[in-house]
Amino acid sequence: MRLSDFMRTIIVRYGELVLKSEPVRRRFERRLVSNINLTLSGLKYSVRKTRGRIFIDTSSAASVMERLSKVPGIVSVSPSVKVSAHIDKIRSAAINAAKRALAPGMSFAIRTSRVGKHPFSSRDVNVNVGSAILSEIKGVRVNLSSPDREIFMEIRENDAYIFTETVKGPGGLPVGTQGRAVALFSGNHNDVVATYLMIKRGCAMFPVFFDPRHHADGRALKLATASAKKLADFYPKLELRSIPFGKVLDALSKVATGGAAYCIYRRSALQAAEAIARHVGGEAIVTGDDARLLAALKLTNLNLIDEACGLPVLRPLAGMSGAEIRQLEIFVKPPQRTRGACPFLPPRNVVKPKEIQRLEDSMKIRPLVEESIRKLRVIKLR
């Protein structure tokens, strides 16, 4: 058999990109194609683009489908057989697809969509192809409302694509279209889901792990790295930055306790994240704080923490319950549950800013944070 005998055309659909203005849409489409090329690195394929669709011709359909289903900006993908837009060619390809998908006793429906001018209507295709399948495959029947299988004909100008399967993608926007941000990343489920949501909305993310040890090493870092690798499935360029935060924790344990220690730790992490953001062109800091934590923390303490950072602090999980966050975990599948990096409990009462300032001055927190940043390590995930 020739290589072309194994070729399939993957139909790539994207959603809200088509709602953008023409210049923005073209820019977003170019970024999506670039991200697709990045994701499919190592595979043999070719890319074609028309308005509203991207087509990928490949002999590795299963591998391509698996990777594309994780590319932000893609709504769904379908492996199809491409033929010329002539009724006899469409009918023949549809019969072959039906023979693979149907068995005696099963019901089916033909779904046809068209773009362009053709000497037939969508209804003509449905009737012609449906009748041919009934003649060729004994024991099957038509059911338009709730069929066992659907056979799709997507006809676009001179080409027709026949398929029976559609796999959902993440949706959202292509990564790189919505700026850059740094994420406080312990590897726990909240941080993973928060980072995933920002990636899905088109933001290029730079997760930062604050290692409780003096040297960036050990089990905590391995767990954070494993979690970050799950996110790299959605954007292969993702890297994890690790900062040894042991000296900061040592100093805190000597001069501060309780809620004050928690606030100073979070302020220090934000200051370090801001320094990294300035270096990589980041415009915001992202945390995994959820509704439960924010309710316990109180807005006054939250403002005290955030004022240590000159960039906006984004909290994608701020309005989500634990159950809603767990529903999103299925998309990224963190390897296991881990604790957050902060060893201190949130304050139960309002913490006084003057007390925080006094403690930070006594422990010389700024030089400790700057020293930790100088020891930053970049971990390649792909």
C-alpha positions in Angstrom: 0.0 0.0 0.0 1.0 3.6 -0.6 1.6 6.0 2.3 -1.4 8.0 1.0 -3.6 4.9 1.7 -3.1 5.6 5.4 -3.5 9.4 5.2 -6.3 11.1 7.2 -7.3 14.7 7.4 -7.8 16.0 11.0 -10.5 18.7 11.1 -9.6 21.4 13.7 -12.4 23.6 15.0 -11.9 26.8 17.0 -14.6 28.8 18.6 -14.5 32.4 19.9 -11.6 33.3 17.6 -14.1 33.8 14.7 -15.9 36.5 16.7 -12.8 38.7 16.7 -12.2 41.6 14.3 -10.5 40.6 11.1 -7.0 41.7 12.0 -7.2 40.2 15.5 -8.7 36.9 14.1 -5.9 36.5 11.7 -3.3 37.1 14.4 -5.0 34.6 16.7 -5.2 32.0 13.9 -1.5 32.4 13.2 -0.7 31.9 16.8 -2.9 28.8 17.0 -1.2 27.3 13.9 2.2 28.1 15.5 1.1 26.3 18.7 -0.2 23.4 16.7 3.2 23.1 15.0 4.9 23.2 18.4 2.7 20.5 19.8 3.0 18.2 16.8 6.8 18.4 16.7 8.3 15.1 15.8 5.3 13.9 13.8 4.8 13.9 10.0 1.9 16.2 8.9 1.0 19.2 6.8 -1.3 22.1 7.8 -3.9 23.8 5.7 -6.1 26.7 6.8 -9.4 28.1 5.6 -11.7 30.5 7.4 -13.1 28.9 10.5 -11.2 25.6 10.0 -7.6 24.2 10.1 -7.0 20.9 8.3 -4.1 18.6 9.2 -3.1 15.8 6.7 -1.2 13.0 8.5 -0.5 9.3 8.5 -0.3 9.4 12.3 -3.9 10.3 13.0 -4.2 8.8 16.5 -1.1 10.6 17.8 -2.0 13.9 16.2 -5.6 13.7 17.7 -4.3 13.0 21.2 -1.9 16.0 21.1 -4.4 18.4 19.5 -7.1 17.6 22.1 -4.9 19.5 24.6 -4.1 22.6 22.6 -5.9 25.7 24.0 -8.0 27.5 21.4 -9.1 24.2 19.8 -12.8 23.4 20.5 -12.8 20.0 18.8 -11.0 17.7 16.4 -12.3 15.0 14.0 -10.3 12.4 12.0 -11.8 12.4 8.5 -11.4 11.0 5.0 -11.0 13.7 2.4 -12.6 13.3 -1.1 -13.6 15.7 -3.9 -17.0 17.3 -3.4 -18.9 15.1 -5.9 -21.9 13.2 -4.7 -20.6 9.8 -5.9 -17.3 10.3 -4.1 -19.0 11.4 -1.0 -21.4 8.4 -1.1 -18.6 5.9 -1.6 -16.5 7.3 1.3 -19.6 7.5 3.6 -20.5 3.8 2.9 -16.9 2.8 3.9 -17.2 4.8 7.1 -20.6 3.3 7.8 -19.3 -0.3 7.4 -16.7 0.4 10.1 -19.1 2.1 12.4 -22.3 0.2 12.1 -23.5 -3.4 12.9 -26.8 -5.1 12.3 -29.5 -3.7 14.6 -27.9 -0.3 15.0 -29.4 3.0 13.9 -27.7 5.9 12.2 -28.2 9.5 11.0 -26.4 11.5 8.3 -25.5 15.0 9.2 -24.3 17.3 6.4 -23.0 20.9 6.5 -21.9 22.8 3.4 -19.8 26.0 2.7 -19.8 27.2 -0.9 -21.9 26.5 -4.0 -22.7 23.0 -5.1 -25.2 21.3 -7.5 -26.9 19.6 -4.5 -28.3 20.6 -1.2 -27.4 19.3 2.2 -30.7 17.4 2.2 -29.8 15.8 -1.1 -26.6 14.4 0.4 -28.5 13.1 3.5 -31.1 11.3 1.3 -28.6 10.0 -1.2 -26.0 8.7 1.3 -28.6 7.4 3.7 -30.3 5.4 1.1 -27.0 3.9 -0.1 -26.1 2.9 3.4 -29.4 1.2 3.9 -28.9 -0.8 0.7 -25.3 -1.8 1.5 -25.5 -2.7 5.1 -28.4 -5.0 6.1 -30.1 -4.7 9.4 -29.4 -1.0 10.1 -32.0 1.7 10.2 -32.3 5.5 10.2 -33.0 7.4 13.4 -32.6 11.1 13.2 -33.5 12.0 16.8 -31.3 9.6 18.8 -29.1 7.4 16.5 -26.5 4.9 17.8 -24.0 6.5 15.3 -23.8 9.7 13.4 -22.0 10.0 10.1 -20.9 13.5 9.2 -20.3 15.1 5.9 -18.5 18.5 6.0 -18.4 19.9 2.5 -16.3 23.0 2.0 -16.0 24.3 -1.6 -14.3 21.6 -3.7 -13.5 19.2 -0.9 -15.7 16.9 1.3 -14.7 15.4 4.7 -16.4 12.3 6.0 -16.1 11.4 9.7 -17.8 9.6 12.6 -15.8 10.9 15.6 -15.4 14.2 17.4 -13.0 14.7 20.3 -13.3 17.8 22.5 -10.4 20.2 23.0 -9.9 22.7 25.8 -11.4 25.6 23.9 -10.4 29.1 25.1 -7.7 31.1 23.3 -4.3 30.3 21.9 -1.5 30.5 24.3 0.5 33.7 23.8 -2.4 35.9 22.7 -3.1 37.3 26.2 0.2 38.3 27.6 2.4 36.6 30.3 2.0 35.9 34.0 4.0 34.3 36.8 2.2 31.7 39.0 2.9 30.9 42.6 3.2 27.1 42.1 3.5 24.6 44.9 2.2 21.7 42.7 -1.0 21.3 44.7 -4.3 20.9 42.9 -5.4 24.5 43.4 -2.2 25.9 41.9 -2.3 23.4 39.0 -6.0 24.3 38.1 -5.4 28.0 38.5 -2.4 27.9 36.1 -4.4 25.7 33.7 -7.2 28.2 33.6 -4.8 31.0 32.7 -3.2 28.9 30.0 -6.6 28.1 28.6 -7.4 31.8 28.4 -4.3 32.3 26.2 -1.8 33.5 28.8 1.8 32.3 28.6 2.6 31.1 32.2 5.8 31.0 34.2 5.2 28.8 37.3 7.5 29.4 40.3 8.1 26.8 43.0 9.3 28.1 46.4 11.4 25.2 47.8 11.3 25.0 51.6 14.8 23.7 51.5 17.9 25.8 51.3 18.8 24.1 48.0 16.2 23.5 45.3 15.9 19.7 45.7 14.0 17.0 47.4 10.5 15.4 47.3 8.5 18.6 47.3 10.3 19.8 44.1 9.8 16.4 42.4 6.1 16.6 43.1 5.8 20.2 41.8 7.8 19.2 38.7 5.5 16.2 38.1 2.4 18.5 38.3 4.0 21.1 36.0 4.7 18.4 33.4 1.0 17.7 33.3 0.5 21.4 32.3 3.2 21.2 29.7 0.9 18.9 27.8 -1.2 22.0 27.1 1.8 24.2 26.2 5.1 22.4 25.5 7.2 25.6 26.1 6.2 25.7 29.7 9.1 25.7 32.2 9.2 25.5 36.0 11.3 27.9 38.0 12.5 26.8 41.4 13.7 29.2 44.2 15.3 27.9 47.4 13.3 29.6 50.1 14.8 27.9 53.1 16.6 30.9 54.5 13.4 33.0 54.4 11.5 30.2 56.3 14.3 30.0 58.8 14.2 33.7 59.5 10.5 33.7 59.7 10.4 30.9 62.3 12.7 32.9 64.5 10.9 36.2 64.6 7.3 35.7 63.6 4.5 33.3 64.5 0.9 32.6 63.4 -0.9 34.9 61.1 2.0 37.4 60.9 4.3 34.7 59.6 1.8 33.7 57.0 1.4 37.2 55.7 5.1 37.8 55.6 5.7 34.6 53.8 3.1 35.4 51.1 4.4 38.9 50.8 7.9 37.6 50.2 6.7 35.1 47.6 4.9 37.9 45.8 8.0 40.1 45.8 10.1 37.2 44.4 7.4 36.5 41.7 7.3 40.1 40.8 11.1 40.2 40.2 10.8 37.1 38.0 7.8 38.7 36.1 9.9 41.8 35.4 12.6 39.6 33.9 10.3 37.5 31.7 7.9 40.3 30.7 5.1 39.2 33.0 2.2 41.5 33.6 0.5 39.8 36.6 0.9 37.2 39.4 -1.4 34.2 39.6 -2.2 32.3 42.8 -4.4 29.3 43.5 -6.4 30.9 46.4 -9.9 29.7 46.4 -13.2 31.0 47.9 -12.7 29.1 51.2 -9.2 30.5 51.8 -10.2 34.1 50.9 -13.2 34.0 53.2 -10.9 32.9 56.1 -8.2 35.4 55.2 -10.4 38.5 55.2 -10.0 41.3 52.7 -8.0 43.5 55.0 -5.3 40.8 55.3 -5.5 40.1 51.6 -4.8 43.8 50.8 -1.9 43.7 53.2 -0.4 40.8 51.4 -1.0 42.1 47.9 0.4 45.6 48.5 3.9 44.0 48.7 3.6 43.5 44.9 3.5 46.2 42.2 1.7 43.9 39.7 -1.9 42.8 39.7 -2.5 39.6 41.6 -5.0 37.3 39.8 -7.0 34.6 41.6 -8.9 32.4 39.0 -10.4 30.2 41.7 -11.7 33.1 43.9 -15.3 32.3 43.2 -15.0 28.5 43.1 -16.0 25.9 45.7 -13.8 22.8 46.3 -16.3 20.7 44.2 -16.0 23.0 41.2 -12.2 22.9 41.4 -12.2 19.1 41.5 -14.3 19.0 38.4 -11.6 20.9 36.6 -8.9 18.6 37.8 -10.0 16.0 35.3 -8.5 18.1 32.5 -5.0 18.3 34.0 -4.9 15.2 36.3 -2.3 16.3 38.9 -0.2 13.2 39.9 -1.3 13.4 43.6 -2.5 15.7 46.3 0.2 17.8 47.9 0.3 20.5 50.5 0.9 24.1 49.6 4.4 25.5 50.0 3.4 27.8 52.9 3.9 26.1 56.3 2.1 28.7 58.2 -1.7 29.0 58.9 -3.6 32.0 57.7 -4.4 34.6 60.3 -7.7 34.4 62.1 -7.8 38.1 63.0 -6.8 41.3 61.2 -3.0 41.6 61.1 -1.6 45.1 61.8 0.5 46.6 58.9 2.9 48.2 61.4 3.6 44.9 63.1 4.3 43.3 59.7 6.7 46.2 58.8 8.5 45.9 62.1 9.0 42.1 61.7 10.2 42.4 58.1 12.7 45.1 59.1 14.0 43.0 62.0 14.6 39.9 59.8 15.9 41.9 56.8 13.5 40.1 54.5 14.3 41.9 51.3 17.9 40.8 51.1 16.9 37.2 51.8 14.4 37.3 49.0 16.9 38.8 46.6 19.4 36.1 47.6 16.9 33.4 46.8 16.2 34.9 43.4 19.9 34.8 42.5 19.8 31.0 43.1 16.8 30.5 40.8 16.9 27.4 38.7 14.9 26.8 35.4 13.6 23.2 35.0 12.8 22.1 31.4 9.6 20.1 31.3 9.8 18.9 27.7 
